[in-house]
Amino acid sequence: MENEHNIFIGSKPESSYVLALVTQFSQGANSVVVKARGNMISQAVYVVESFRSRFDSKVNLSIKIGSEQLTRNDGRLSNVPFIEITISKEDTQTH
């Protein structure tokens, strides 16, 4: 169940990913992880900020960054940066 609600950022328009976030939360997800590598990291940040500003500003964010070693097509190893932004609904029943 840990990887049930993941959105991987690629070359689609930002609005496609924002819609995917809205869909996940409207279908009952309590948290969704937005993941991106390399040049798509800035796109992931834009997607999360667009979601927060347009649809739900009352969410918690947890951000994990790092790099992972991938094998390129030519067989060489390459370090690629990544970001994982976990968006969670705020618990409205506290206090």
C-alpha positions, 0 to 999 in steps of 0.5 A, spaced: 500 500 500 506 504 500 506 506 493 499 506 491 498 513 490 504 516 486 505 521 480 511 520 476 513 527 473 514 527 465 513 531 459 506 532 460 503 539 461 503 541 468 495 541 468 495 533 467 499 532 473 495 537 477 488 533 475 492 527 477 493 530 484 485 532 484 483 525 482 487 521 487 485 526 493 477 526 490 478 518 490 479 518 497 487 518 498 490 521 504 496 522 501 500 522 494 507 522 492 509 526 487 516 524 484 521 527 479 528 526 476 533 530 473 530 536 469 523 534 471 524 536 478 522 544 477 516 541 474 514 537 480 515 543 484 510 547 479 505 542 480 505 541 487 504 549 488 499 549 483 495 544 486 496 548 493 494 554 490 488 552 486 485 547 490 487 545 497 492 550 501 491 546 507 495 540 506 502 538 509 508 537 505 514 532 506 520 533 501 525 528 500 531 529 495 537 525 493 541 522 488 540 515 485 545 511 480 542 509 474 545 505 468 545 509 462 544 506 455 552 506 453 553 502 460 556 507 464 553 509 471 550 516 472 548 520 478 541 523 477 538 527 482 531 526 484 525 529 489 519 526 492 514 530 495 509 527 499 502 531 500 498 529 505 491 532 507 491 536 514 488 532 520 481 537 521 479 533 527 485 535 531 484 540 537 
